[in-house]
Amino acid sequence: MKTIVTVQDAVTAFADWMEPTDAELDAIEQEMPVILADVELLDAQIITLDRIPAELDNRRLRRARRRALAARLALANRTVNVTLPGGAA
């Protein structure tokens, strides 16, 4: 009997054991400000794709870049002070 991999993937794609763990959900929650800032930056970039950016567009892009960098900096500063279990560095 031949197995069809795509059907198997579709069947097991929603298995209970494939749910994110609490640790993964916590990591996503910590990174959410960075994710939202990146989405805002992408939105600002998408707006300027089909036209020459006006001054307001340039301000929106600069503001979005600053927010994205600030969110990444805040995340980096938070994770520097976190110790890993088992003494790993």
MITI-447883 format. One record per atom (N, C-alpha, C, O, CB): x negated, y negated, z negated; atom name; residue number from 1. Coordinates in steps of 0.001 Angstrom, whole numbers, plus 500000, padded with zeros to 6 digits. Atoms other than C-alpha are relative to their C-alpha. Glycine has a CB too. Layout:
<node X="X" Y="Y" Z="Z" atome="CA" num="NUM"/>
...
END
This chain:
<node X="499160" Y="501173" Z="500000" atome="N" num="1"/>
<node X="500000" Y="500000" Z="500000" atome="CA" num="1"/>
<node X="499113" Y="498760" Z="500000" atome="C" num="1"/>
<node X="498154" Y="498675" Z="499233" atome="O" num="1"/>
<node X="500957" Y="500004" Z="498787" atome="CB" num="1"/>
<node X="500752" Y="501246" Z="499931" atome="N" num="2"/>
<node X="498683" Y="496559" Z="500929" atome="CA" num="2"/>
<node X="500598" Y="498988" Z="499032" atome="C" num="2"/>
<node X="501817" Y="498855" Z="498921" atome="O" num="2"/>
<node X="499991" Y="499439" Z="501440" atome="CB" num="2"/>
<node X="499516" Y="501059" Z="500877" atome="N" num="3"/>
<node X="498888" Y="493785" Z="498394" atome="CA" num="3"/>
<node X="499839" Y="498665" Z="500719" atome="C" num="3"/>
<node X="498880" Y="498454" Z="501461" atome="O" num="3"/>
<node X="499237" Y="500000" Z="498636" atome="CB" num="3"/>
<node X="500047" Y="501323" Z="499398" atome="N" num="4"/>
<node X="499610" Y="490259" Z="499487" atome="CA" num="4"/>
<node X="499605" Y="499022" Z="498898" atome="C" num="4"/>
<node X="500354" Y="498799" Z="497947" atome="O" num="4"/>
<node X="501378" Y="499609" Z="500660" atome="CB" num="4"/>
<node X="500554" Y="500839" Z="501059" atome="N" num="5"/>
<node X="497490" Y="487873" Z="497471" atome="CA" num="5"/>
<node X="500850" Y="498762" Z="499772" atome="C" num="5"/>
<node X="501049" Y="498364" Z="498624" atome="O" num="5"/>
<node X="498574" Y="499594" Z="500337" atome="CB" num="5"/>
<node X="499228" Y="501217" Z="500188" atome="N" num="6"/>
<node X="499614" Y="484804" Z="498105" atome="CA" num="6"/>
<node X="501273" Y="500257" Z="499210" atome="C" num="6"/>
<node X="501693" Y="499402" Z="498430" atome="O" num="6"/>
<node X="500339" Y="499387" Z="501340" atome="CB" num="6"/>
<node X="498802" Y="499672" Z="500764" atome="N" num="7"/>
<node X="502702" Y="486539" Z="496733" atome="CA" num="7"/>
<node X="499619" Y="500247" Z="498544" atome="C" num="7"/>
<node X="500335" Y="499822" Z="497638" atome="O" num="7"/>
<node X="500719" Y="501239" Z="500598" atome="CB" num="7"/>
<node X="500441" Y="499765" Z="501369" atome="N" num="8"/>
<node X="500764" Y="487701" Z="493676" atome="CA" num="8"/>
<node X="499702" Y="498681" Z="499297" atome="C" num="8"/>
<node X="500064" Y="498504" Z="498134" atome="O" num="8"/>
<node X="498762" Y="500905" Z="499982" atome="CB" num="8"/>
<node X="500286" Y="501296" Z="500598" atome="N" num="9"/>
<node X="499525" Y="484161" Z="493069" atome="CA" num="9"/>
<node X="501283" Y="499260" Z="499662" atome="C" num="9"/>
<node X="501380" Y="498632" Z="498608" atome="O" num="9"/>
<node X="499141" Y="499161" Z="500934" atome="CB" num="9"/>
<node X="498733" Y="500685" Z="500251" atome="N" num="10"/>
<node X="503043" Y="482804" Z="493352" atome="CA" num="10"/>
<node X="500729" Y="500615" Z="498817" atome="C" num="10"/>
<node X="501386" Y="499906" Z="498055" atome="O" num="10"/>
<node X="500887" Y="500045" Z="501242" atome="CB" num="10"/>
<node X="499318" Y="499325" Z="501102" atome="N" num="11"/>
<node X="504345" Y="485397" Z="490910" atome="CA" num="11"/>
<node X="499309" Y="499691" Z="498677" atome="C" num="11"/>
<node X="499979" Y="499442" Z="497675" atome="O" num="11"/>
<node X="500041" Y="501520" Z="500238" atome="CB" num="11"/>
<node X="500729" Y="500204" Z="501248" atome="N" num="12"/>
<node X="501593" Y="484895" Z="488323" atome="CA" num="12"/>
<node X="499706" Y="498535" Z="499719" atome="C" num="12"/>
<node X="499159" Y="498216" Z="498663" atome="O" num="12"/>
<node X="498712" Y="500770" Z="500030" atome="CB" num="12"/>
<node X="500308" Y="501408" Z="500211" atome="N" num="13"/>
<node X="501337" Y="481125" Z="488740" atome="CA" num="13"/>
<node X="500756" Y="499419" Z="498823" atome="C" num="13"/>
<node X="500315" Y="498427" Z="498244" atome="O" num="13"/>
<node X="500312" Y="499210" Z="501242" atome="CB" num="13"/>
<node X="499193" Y="500531" Z="501090" atome="N" num="14"/>
<node X="504020" Y="480598" Z="486105" atome="CA" num="14"/>
<node X="500054" Y="500953" Z="498810" atome="C" num="14"/>
<node X="501018" Y="500948" Z="498045" atome="O" num="14"/>
<node X="501403" Y="499707" Z="500489" atome="CB" num="14"/>
<node X="500038" Y="499072" Z="501123" atome="N" num="15"/>
<node X="503004" Y="483287" Z="483643" atome="CA" num="15"/>
<node X="499820" Y="499225" Z="498693" atome="C" num="15"/>
<node X="499220" Y="498150" Z="498669" atome="O" num="15"/>
<node X="498860" Y="501035" Z="500183" atome="CB" num="15"/>
<node X="500074" Y="500671" Z="501296" atome="N" num="16"/>
<node X="503276" Y="482402" Z="479965" atome="CA" num="16"/>
<node X="498569" Y="499769" Z="499536" atome="C" num="16"/>
<node X="498283" Y="498752" Z="498904" atome="O" num="16"/>
<node X="500739" Y="500805" Z="498965" atome="CB" num="16"/>
<node X="501371" Y="500117" Z="500479" atome="N" num="17"/>
<node X="499582" Y="482972" Z="479323" atome="CA" num="17"/>
<node X="499216" Y="498927" Z="500749" atome="C" num="17"/>
<node X="498076" Y="498647" Z="500379" atome="O" num="17"/>
<node X="499296" Y="501332" Z="500126" atome="CB" num="17"/>
<node X="500707" Y="501027" Z="499239" atome="N" num="18"/>
<node X="498655" Y="480269" Z="481860" atome="CA" num="18"/>
<node X="500333" Y="498589" Z="499516" atome="C" num="18"/>
<node X="499886" Y="497614" Z="500120" atome="O" num="18"/>
<node X="500335" Y="500127" Z="501473" atome="CB" num="18"/>
<node X="499682" Y="501305" Z="500561" atome="N" num="19"/>
<node X="500074" Y="477430" Z="479747" atome="CA" num="19"/>
<node X="498742" Y="499392" Z="499383" atome="C" num="19"/>
<node X="497877" Y="500127" Z="498907" atome="O" num="19"/>
<node X="501131" Y="500114" Z="498945" atome="CB" num="19"/>
<node X="501169" Y="500622" Z="500628" atome="N" num="20"/>
<node X="497530" Y="474880" Z="478501" atome="CA" num="20"/>
<node X="500023" Y="500210" Z="498488" atome="C" num="20"/>
<node X="501080" Y="500233" Z="497858" atome="O" num="20"/>
<node X="499948" Y="498494" Z="500326" atome="CB" num="20"/>
<node X="500109" Y="499816" Z="501443" atome="N" num="21"/>
<node X="496264" Y="475422" Z="474995" atome="CA" num="21"/>
<node X="500167" Y="498652" Z="499308" atome="C" num="21"/>
<node X="500177" Y="497604" Z="499953" atome="O" num="21"/>
<node X="498639" Y="500650" Z="499623" atome="CB" num="21"/>
<node X="499884" Y="501243" Z="500766" atome="N" num="22"/>
<node X="496677" Y="472876" Z="472216" atome="CA" num="22"/>
<node X="498744" Y="499144" Z="500147" atome="C" num="22"/>
<node X="498829" Y="497918" Z="500217" atome="O" num="22"/>
<node X="500257" Y="500307" Z="498518" atome="CB" num="22"/>
<node X="501250" Y="500740" Z="499845" atome="N" num="23"/>
<node X="493013" Y="471924" Z="472563" atome="CA" num="23"/>
<node X="499945" Y="499296" Z="501362" atome="C" num="23"/>
<node X="499488" Y="498157" Z="501459" atome="O" num="23"/>
<node X="498795" Y="500947" Z="499840" atome="CB" num="23"/>
<node X="499975" Y="500619" Z="498678" atome="N" num="24"/>
<node X="493448" Y="471282" Z="476287" atome="CA" num="24"/>
<node X="500976" Y="498833" Z="500053" atome="C" num="24"/>
<node X="500690" Y="497808" Z="500673" atome="O" num="24"/>
<node X="500365" Y="501031" Z="501057" atome="CB" num="24"/>
<node X="499031" Y="501095" Z="500042" atome="N" num="25"/>
<node X="496544" Y="469170" Z="475652" atome="CA" num="25"/>
<node X="499458" Y="498812" Z="499212" atome="C" num="25"/>
<node X="499703" Y="497663" Z="499580" atome="O" num="25"/>
<node X="501318" Y="500478" Z="499385" atome="CB" num="25"/>
<node X="500624" Y="501079" Z="500768" atome="N" num="26"/>
<node X="494643" Y="467168" Z="473014" atome="CA" num="26"/>
<node X="498951" Y="499274" Z="500828" atome="C" num="26"/>
<node X="498846" Y="498049" Z="500768" atome="O" num="26"/>
<node X="499368" Y="500550" Z="498720" atome="CB" num="26"/>
<node X="501014" Y="500619" Z="499145" atome="N" num="27"/>
<node X="491798" Y="466579" Z="475475" atome="CA" num="27"/>
<node X="500649" Y="499121" Z="501065" atome="C" num="27"/>
<node X="500155" Y="498034" Z="501364" atome="O" num="27"/>
<node X="499126" Y="501077" Z="500663" atome="CB" num="27"/>
<node X="499282" Y="500795" Z="499000" atome="N" num="28"/>
<node X="494251" Y="465368" Z="478100" atome="CA" num="28"/>
<node X="500547" Y="498732" Z="499364" atome="C" num="28"/>
<node X="500492" Y="497656" Z="499960" atome="O" num="28"/>
<node X="501144" Y="500820" Z="500634" atome="CB" num="28"/>
<node X="499454" Y="501165" Z="500687" atome="N" num="29"/>
<node X="495873" Y="463064" Z="475566" atome="CA" num="29"/>
<node X="498917" Y="498972" Z="499693" atome="C" num="29"/>
<node X="499164" Y="497768" Z="499778" atome="O" num="29"/>
<node X="500692" Y="500425" Z="498715" atome="CB" num="29"/>
<node X="501108" Y="500926" Z="500253" atome="N" num="30"/>
<node X="492487" Y="461573" Z="474651" atome="CA" num="30"/>
<node X="499561" Y="499307" Z="501279" atome="C" num="30"/>
<node X="499162" Y="498143" Z="501245" atome="O" num="30"/>
<node X="498815" Y="500738" Z="499377" atome="CB" num="30"/>
<node X="500431" Y="500566" Z="498723" atome="N" num="31"/>
<node X="491685" Y="461008" Z="478327" atome="CA" num="31"/>
<node X="501107" Y="499228" Z="500716" atome="C" num="31"/>
<node X="500860" Y="498659" Z="501780" atome="O" num="31"/>
<node X="499496" Y="501098" Z="500896" atome="CB" num="31"/>
<node X="498866" Y="500640" Z="499336" atome="N" num="32"/>
<node X="495116" Y="459562" Z="479163" atome="CA" num="32"/>
<node X="499763" Y="498522" Z="500307" atome="C" num="32"/>
<node X="500151" Y="498087" Z="501391" atome="O" num="32"/>
<node X="501231" Y="500142" Z="499147" atome="CB" num="32"/>
<node X="500259" Y="501396" Z="499621" atome="N" num="33"/>
<node X="494011" Y="455884" Z="478971" atome="CA" num="33"/>
<node X="499103" Y="499877" Z="501244" atome="C" num="33"/>
<node X="499299" Y="498984" Z="502067" atome="O" num="33"/>
<node X="499354" Y="499264" Z="498832" atome="CB" num="33"/>
<node X="500870" Y="500012" Z="498816" atome="N" num="34"/>
<node X="491274" Y="456639" Z="481526" atome="CA" num="34"/>
<node X="500794" Y="500402" Z="501232" atome="C" num="34"/>
<node X="500639" Y="499800" Z="502294" atome="O" num="34"/>
<node X="498792" Y="500949" Z="499807" atome="CB" num="34"/>
<node X="499191" Y="499538" Z="498872" atome="N" num="35"/>
<node X="493718" Y="458505" Z="483756" atome="CA" num="35"/>
<node X="500933" Y="498891" Z="500473" atome="C" num="35"/>
<node X="501044" Y="498634" Z="501672" atome="O" num="35"/>
<node X="500812" Y="501252" Z="499610" atome="CB" num="35"/>
<node X="499070" Y="501074" Z="499635" atome="N" num="36"/>
<node X="496251" Y="455667" Z="483649" atome="CA" num="36"/>
<node X="499275" Y="498816" Z="500621" atome="C" num="36"/>
<node X="499785" Y="498198" Z="501557" atome="O" num="36"/>
<node X="500784" Y="499540" Z="498776" atome="CB" num="36"/>
<node X="500774" Y="501099" Z="499424" atome="N" num="37"/>
<node X="493565" Y="453060" Z="484334" atome="CA" num="37"/>
<node X="499543" Y="500347" Z="501415" atome="C" num="37"/>
<node X="499535" Y="499483" Z="502291" atome="O" num="37"/>
<node X="498785" Y="499672" Z="499112" atome="CB" num="37"/>
<node X="500397" Y="499581" Z="498653" atome="N" num="38"/>
<node X="492335" Y="455068" Z="487323" atome="CA" num="38"/>
<node X="501184" Y="499972" Z="500961" atome="C" num="38"/>
<node X="501025" Y="499615" Z="502128" atome="O" num="38"/>
<node X="499391" Y="501405" Z="499964" atome="CB" num="38"/>
<node X="498798" Y="500062" Z="499169" atome="N" num="39"/>
<node X="495896" Y="455348" Z="488638" atome="CA" num="39"/>
<node X="500300" Y="498551" Z="500371" atome="C" num="39"/>
<node X="500651" Y="498253" Z="501513" atome="O" num="39"/>
<node X="501209" Y="500633" Z="499268" atome="CB" num="39"/>
<node X="499775" Y="501416" Z="499713" atome="N" num="40"/>
<node X="496281" Y="451591" Z="488328" atome="CA" num="40"/>
<node X="498995" Y="499474" Z="501032" atome="C" num="40"/>
<node X="499355" Y="498693" Z="501913" atome="O" num="40"/>
<node X="499908" Y="499176" Z="498707" atome="CB" num="40"/>
<node X="501013" Y="500403" Z="499025" atome="N" num="41"/>
<node X="493009" Y="451093" Z="490221" atome="CA" num="41"/>
<node X="500336" Y="500550" Z="501379" atome="C" num="41"/>
<node X="500214" Y="499838" Z="502375" atome="O" num="41"/>
<node X="498606" Y="500480" Z="499562" atome="CB" num="41"/>
<node X="499612" Y="499422" Z="498705" atome="N" num="42"/>
<node X="494150" Y="453462" Z="492962" atome="CA" num="42"/>
<node X="501193" Y="499272" Z="500604" atome="C" num="42"/>
<node X="501234" Y="499041" Z="501812" atome="O" num="42"/>
<node X="500330" Y="501485" Z="499842" atome="CB" num="42"/>
<node X="498851" Y="500759" Z="499501" atome="N" num="43"/>
<node X="497454" Y="451614" Z="493234" atome="CA" num="43"/>
<node X="499557" Y="498669" Z="500603" atome="C" num="43"/>
<node X="500029" Y="498268" Z="501666" atome="O" num="43"/>
<node X="501012" Y="499757" Z="498870" atome="CB" num="43"/>
<node X="500490" Y="501281" Z="499496" atome="N" num="44"/>
<node X="495614" Y="448329" Z="493651" atome="CA" num="44"/>
<node X="499233" Y="500186" Z="501314" atome="C" num="44"/>
<node X="499329" Y="499349" Z="502212" atome="O" num="44"/>
<node X="499100" Y="499322" Z="498949" atome="CB" num="44"/>
<node X="500742" Y="499742" Z="498766" atome="N" num="45"/>
<node X="493351" Y="449857" Z="496311" atome="CA" num="45"/>
<node X="500941" Y="500382" Z="501137" atome="C" num="45"/>
<node X="500727" Y="499972" Z="502278" atome="O" num="45"/>
<node X="498967" Y="501108" Z="499780" atome="CB" num="45"/>
<node X="499048" Y="499583" Z="498970" atome="N" num="46"/>
<node X="496272" Y="451430" Z="498185" atome="CA" num="46"/>
<node X="500735" Y="498792" Z="500567" atome="C" num="46"/>
<node X="501005" Y="498736" Z="501767" atome="O" num="46"/>
<node X="501007" Y="501016" Z="499431" atome="CB" num="46"/>
<node X="499291" Y="501196" Z="499546" atome="N" num="47"/>
<node X="498039" Y="448068" Z="498357" atome="CA" num="47"/>
<node X="499190" Y="499268" Z="501065" atome="C" num="47"/>
<node X="499761" Y="498707" Z="502000" atome="O" num="47"/>
<node X="500293" Y="499061" Z="498816" atome="CB" num="47"/>
<node X="500842" Y="500772" Z="499079" atome="N" num="48"/>
<node X="495075" Y="446567" Z="500211" atome="CA" num="48"/>
<node X="499538" Y="500802" Z="501215" atome="C" num="48"/>
<node X="498751" Y="500297" Z="502015" atome="O" num="48"/>
<node X="498795" Y="499476" Z="499265" atome="CB" num="48"/>
<node X="500463" Y="499189" Z="498873" atome="N" num="49"/>
<node X="494617" Y="449406" Z="502708" atome="CA" num="49"/>
<node X="500437" Y="499461" Z="501360" atome="C" num="49"/>
<node X="499652" Y="499475" Z="502308" atome="O" num="49"/>
<node X="500499" Y="501406" Z="499843" atome="CB" num="49"/>
<node X="499470" Y="500356" Z="498691" atome="N" num="50"/>
<node X="496799" Y="448045" Z="505482" atome="CA" num="50"/>
<node X="499990" Y="498504" Z="500284" atome="C" num="50"/>
<node X="500605" Y="498048" Z="501249" atome="O" num="50"/>
<node X="501389" Y="500510" Z="500125" atome="CB" num="50"/>
<node X="500062" Y="501440" Z="499752" atome="N" num="51"/>
<node X="496039" Y="444351" Z="505185" atome="CA" num="51"/>
<node X="498714" Y="499430" Z="499425" atome="C" num="51"/>
<node X="498014" Y="500082" Z="498649" atome="O" num="51"/>
<node X="501224" Y="499284" Z="499394" atome="CB" num="51"/>
<node X="501154" Y="500700" Z="500555" atome="N" num="52"/>
<node X="493310" Y="441874" Z="504445" atome="CA" num="52"/>
<node X="500384" Y="499537" Z="498599" atome="C" num="52"/>
<node X="501411" Y="498880" Z="498429" atome="O" num="52"/>
<node X="499559" Y="498787" Z="500910" atome="CB" num="52"/>
<node X="499630" Y="500359" Z="501370" atome="N" num="53"/>
<node X="493255" Y="441384" Z="500666" atome="CA" num="53"/>
<node X="500068" Y="498485" Z="499802" atome="C" num="53"/>
<node X="499158" Y="497753" Z="500189" atome="O" num="53"/>
<node X="499005" Y="500602" Z="499016" atome="CB" num="53"/>
<node X="499846" Y="501405" Z="500362" atome="N" num="54"/>
<node X="494561" Y="438018" Z="499504" atome="CA" num="54"/>
<node X="499330" Y="499784" Z="498643" atome="C" num="54"/>
<node X="498830" Y="500729" Z="498033" atome="O" num="54"/>
<node X="501515" Y="499581" Z="499960" atome="CB" num="54"/>
<node X="500628" Y="500306" Z="501280" atome="N" num="55"/>
<node X="493258" Y="436265" Z="496408" atome="CA" num="55"/>
<node X="500680" Y="500767" Z="498855" atome="C" num="55"/>
<node X="500006" Y="501251" Z="497946" atome="O" num="55"/>
<node X="500053" Y="498486" Z="499731" atome="CB" num="55"/>
<node X="499280" Y="499251" Z="501033" atome="N" num="56"/>
<node X="495962" Y="437888" Z="494277" atome="CA" num="56"/>
<node X="499599" Y="501477" Z="500019" atome="C" num="56"/>
<node X="499447" Y="502094" Z="498964" atome="O" num="56"/>
<node X="501524" Y="499860" Z="500198" atome="CB" num="56"/>
<node X="500441" Y="498608" Z="499885" atome="N" num="57"/>
<node X="494949" Y="441319" Z="495603" atome="CA" num="57"/>
<node X="498607" Y="500179" Z="499412" atome="C" num="57"/>
<node X="498337" Y="501154" Z="498711" atome="O" num="57"/>
<node X="500015" Y="500448" Z="501468" atome="CB" num="57"/>
<node X="501357" Y="499918" Z="500543" atome="N" num="58"/>
<node X="491306" Y="440616" Z="494770" atome="CA" num="58"/>
<node X="500010" Y="499941" Z="498479" atome="C" num="58"/>
<node X="499262" Y="500668" Z="497825" atome="O" num="58"/>
<node X="499132" Y="498871" Z="500560" atome="CB" num="58"/>
<node X="499887" Y="500080" Z="501464" atome="N" num="59"/>
<node X="492268" Y="439623" Z="491218" atome="CA" num="59"/>
<node X="500534" Y="501302" Z="499430" atome="C" num="59"/>
<node X="500047" Y="501786" Z="498408" atome="O" num="59"/>
<node X="500913" Y="498832" Z="499587" atome="CB" num="59"/>
<node X="499423" Y="498737" Z="500457" atome="N" num="60"/>
<node X="494381" Y="442754" Z="490851" atome="CA" num="60"/>
<node X="498950" Y="501107" Z="500030" atome="C" num="60"/>
<node X="498876" Y="501919" Z="499108" atome="O" num="60"/>
<node X="501213" Y="500389" Z="500869" atome="CB" num="60"/>
<node X="501062" Y="498995" Z="499907" atome="N" num="61"/>
<node X="491457" Y="444903" Z="492033" atome="CA" num="61"/>
<node X="498956" Y="499817" Z="498904" atome="C" num="61"/>
<node X="498547" Y="500782" Z="498259" atome="O" num="61"/>
<node X="499330" Y="499936" Z="501370" atome="CB" num="61"/>
<node X="500996" Y="500258" Z="501049" atome="N" num="62"/>
<node X="488984" Y="443202" Z="489680" atome="CA" num="62"/>
<node X="500538" Y="500389" Z="498623" atome="C" num="62"/>
<node X="499834" Y="501009" Z="497827" atome="O" num="62"/>
<node X="499588" Y="498515" Z="500004" atome="CB" num="62"/>
<node X="499386" Y="499680" Z="501292" atome="N" num="63"/>
<node X="491377" Y="443545" Z="486740" atome="CA" num="63"/>
<node X="500100" Y="501511" Z="499814" atome="C" num="63"/>
<node X="499818" Y="502026" Z="498732" atome="O" num="63"/>
<node X="501398" Y="499356" Z="499889" atome="CB" num="63"/>
<node X="499872" Y="498540" Z="500085" atome="N" num="64"/>
<node X="492005" Y="447222" Z="487518" atome="CA" num="64"/>
<node X="498638" Y="500652" Z="499808" atome="C" num="64"/>
<node X="498519" Y="501611" Z="499045" atome="O" num="64"/>
<node X="500678" Y="500558" Z="501264" atome="CB" num="64"/>
<node X="501350" Y="499453" Z="500192" atome="N" num="65"/>
<node X="488261" Y="447918" Z="487814" atome="CA" num="65"/>
<node X="499520" Y="499784" Z="498569" atome="C" num="65"/>
<node X="498943" Y="500683" Z="497958" atome="O" num="65"/>
<node X="499011" Y="499355" Z="500989" atome="CB" num="65"/>
<node X="500415" Y="500291" Z="501375" atome="N" num="66"/>
<node X="487610" Y="446205" Z="484473" atome="CA" num="66"/>
<node X="500724" Y="500912" Z="499010" atome="C" num="66"/>
<node X="500110" Y="501413" Z="498068" atome="O" num="66"/>
<node X="500271" Y="498523" Z="499657" atome="CB" num="66"/>
<node X="499245" Y="499128" Z="500904" atome="N" num="67"/>
<node X="490380" Y="448205" Z="482782" atome="CA" num="67"/>
<node X="499507" Y="501448" Z="500083" atome="C" num="67"/>
<node X="499406" Y="502136" Z="499067" atome="O" num="67"/>
<node X="501501" Y="499936" Z="500329" atome="CB" num="67"/>
<node X="500492" Y="498632" Z="499833" atome="N" num="68"/>
<node X="489094" Y="451470" Z="484237" atome="CA" num="68"/>
<node X="498643" Y="500167" Z="499315" atome="C" num="68"/>
<node X="498403" Y="501165" Z="498634" atome="O" num="68"/>
<node X="499892" Y="500358" Z="501500" atome="CB" num="68"/>
<node X="501310" Y="499920" Z="500646" atome="N" num="69"/>
<node X="485550" Y="450744" Z="483089" atome="CA" num="69"/>
<node X="500133" Y="499915" Z="498483" atome="C" num="69"/>
<node X="499451" Y="500642" Z="497760" atome="O" num="69"/>
<node X="499080" Y="498883" Z="500511" atome="CB" num="69"/>
<node X="499807" Y="500129" Z="501446" atome="N" num="70"/>
<node X="486745" Y="449653" Z="479641" atome="CA" num="70"/>
<node X="500573" Y="501290" Z="499409" atome="C" num="70"/>
<node X="500177" Y="501700" Z="498318" atome="O" num="70"/>
<node X="500931" Y="498814" Z="499687" atome="CB" num="70"/>
<node X="499424" Y="498750" Z="500488" atome="N" num="71"/>
<node X="488815" Y="452828" Z="479267" atome="CA" num="71"/>
<node X="498948" Y="501107" Z="499978" atome="C" num="71"/>
<node X="498908" Y="501903" Z="499040" atome="O" num="71"/>
<node X="501196" Y="500419" Z="500872" atome="CB" num="71"/>
<node X="501069" Y="498996" Z="499979" atome="N" num="72"/>
<node X="485851" Y="454995" Z="480281" atome="CA" num="72"/>
<node X="498991" Y="499748" Z="498891" atome="C" num="72"/>
<node X="498513" Y="500690" Z="498259" atome="O" num="72"/>
<node X="499292" Y="500004" Z="501359" atome="CB" num="72"/>
<node X="500928" Y="500351" Z="501067" atome="N" num="73"/>
<node X="483590" Y="453132" Z="477865" atome="CA" num="73"/>
<node X="500575" Y="500380" Z="498641" atome="C" num="73"/>
<node X="499868" Y="500931" Z="497797" atome="O" num="73"/>
<node X="499675" Y="498502" Z="500042" atome="CB" num="73"/>
<node X="499364" Y="499645" Z="501267" atome="N" num="74"/>
<node X="486069" Y="453576" Z="475027" atome="CA" num="74"/>
<node X="500013" Y="501512" Z="499793" atome="C" num="74"/>
<node X="499774" Y="501990" Z="498684" atome="O" num="74"/>
<node X="501428" Y="499451" Z="499950" atome="CB" num="74"/>
<node X="500010" Y="498546" Z="500106" atome="N" num="75"/>
<node X="486350" Y="457291" Z="475772" atome="CA" num="75"/>
<node X="498595" Y="500514" Z="499717" atome="C" num="75"/>
<node X="498417" Y="501409" Z="498890" atome="O" num="75"/>
<node X="500545" Y="500634" Z="501281" atome="CB" num="75"/>
<node X="501382" Y="499575" Z="500224" atome="N" num="76"/>
<node X="482577" Y="457678" Z="475937" atome="CA" num="76"/>
<node X="499564" Y="499695" Z="498576" atome="C" num="76"/>
<node X="498887" Y="500509" Z="497948" atome="O" num="76"/>
<node X="499059" Y="499317" Z="500996" atome="CB" num="76"/>
<node X="500367" Y="500345" Z="501371" atome="N" num="77"/>
<node X="482153" Y="455871" Z="472630" atome="CA" num="77"/>
<node X="500705" Y="500891" Z="498985" atome="C" num="77"/>
<node X="500140" Y="501200" Z="497936" atome="O" num="77"/>
<node X="500326" Y="498543" Z="499722" atome="CB" num="77"/>
<node X="499281" Y="499102" Z="500896" atome="N" num="78"/>
<node X="484807" Y="458076" Z="471022" atome="CA" num="78"/>
<node X="499375" Y="501389" Z="499988" atome="C" num="78"/>
<node X="499256" Y="502005" Z="498929" atome="O" num="78"/>
<node X="501466" Y="500090" Z="500406" atome="CB" num="78"/>
<node X="500501" Y="498640" Z="499913" atome="N" num="79"/>
<node X="483283" Y="461322" Z="472258" atome="CA" num="79"/>
<node X="498561" Y="500136" Z="499539" atome="C" num="79"/>
<node X="498107" Y="501248" Z="499269" atome="O" num="79"/>
<node X="500122" Y="500491" Z="501400" atome="CB" num="79"/>
<node X="501379" Y="499941" Z="500482" atome="N" num="80"/>
<node X="479734" Y="460407" Z="471218" atome="CA" num="80"/>
<node X="499980" Y="500419" Z="498534" atome="C" num="80"/>
<node X="499078" Y="501141" Z="498109" atome="O" num="80"/>
<node X="499295" Y="498635" Z="500182" atome="CB" num="80"/>
<node X="499972" Y="499721" Z="501425" atome="N" num="81"/>
<node X="480719" Y="460662" Z="467559" atome="CA" num="81"/>
<node X="500654" Y="501323" Z="499646" atome="C" num="81"/>
<node X="500702" Y="501685" Z="498470" atome="O" num="81"/>
<node X="500704" Y="498905" Z="499298" atome="CB" num="81"/>
<node X="499338" Y="498726" Z="500251" atome="N" num="82"/>
<node X="482536" Y="463987" Z="467932" atome="CA" num="82"/>
<node X="498943" Y="501089" Z="499925" atome="C" num="82"/>
<node X="498078" Y="501174" Z="500797" atome="O" num="82"/>
<node X="501050" Y="500319" Z="501104" atome="CB" num="82"/>
<node X="500933" Y="498889" Z="500118" atome="N" num="83"/>
<node X="480603" Y="467019" Z="466706" atome="CA" num="83"/>
<node X="500671" Y="501256" Z="500519" atome="C" num="83"/>
<node X="501862" Y="501481" Z="500304" atome="O" num="83"/>
<node X="499529" Y="500187" Z="498536" atome="CB" num="83"/>
<node X="499474" Y="498761" Z="499428" atome="N" num="84"/>
<node X="481023" Y="470319" Z="468475" atome="CA" num="84"/>
<node X="499925" Y="501115" Z="498968" atome="C" num="84"/>
<node X="498998" Y="501131" Z="498158" atome="O" num="84"/>
<node X="499223" Y="500391" Z="501278" atome="CB" num="84"/>
<node X="500045" Y="498897" Z="500951" atome="N" num="85"/>
<node X="481842" Y="473461" Z="466496" atome="CA" num="85"/>
<node X="498826" Y="500924" Z="500297" atome="C" num="85"/>
<node X="498433" Y="501095" Z="501451" atome="O" num="85"/>
<node X="501313" Y="500785" Z="500031" atome="CB" num="85"/>
<node X="501110" Y="499075" Z="499822" atome="N" num="86"/>
<node X="479014" Y="475891" Z="465939" atome="CA" num="86"/>
<node X="498653" Y="499330" Z="500077" atome="C" num="86"/>
<node X="497648" Y="500002" Z="500311" atome="O" num="86"/>
<node X="500209" Y="500798" Z="501219" atome="CB" num="86"/>
<node X="501271" Y="500703" Z="499987" atome="N" num="87"/>
<node X="476342" Y="473221" Z="465841" atome="CA" num="87"/>
<node X="499439" Y="499763" Z="501382" atome="C" num="87"/>
<node X="498274" Y="499388" Z="501511" atome="O" num="87"/>
<node X="499018" Y="500748" Z="499206" atome="CB" num="87"/>
<node X="500484" Y="500224" Z="498638" atome="N" num="88"/>
<node X="476086" Y="472967" Z="469623" atome="CA" num="88"/>
<node X="499884" Y="498500" Z="500238" atome="C" num="88"/>
<node X="500688" Y="497710" Z="499745" atome="O" num="88"/>
<node X="500947" Y="500660" Z="501053" atome="CB" num="88"/>
<node X="500213" Y="501423" Z="499722" atome="N" num="89"/>
<node X="474756" Y="469680" Z="470893" atome="CA" num="89"/>
<node X="500149" Y="499707" Z="501464" atome="C" num="89"/>
<node X="500004" Y="498558" Z="501882" atome="O" num="89"/>
<node X="498630" Y="499557" Z="499527" atome="CB" num="89"/>
END
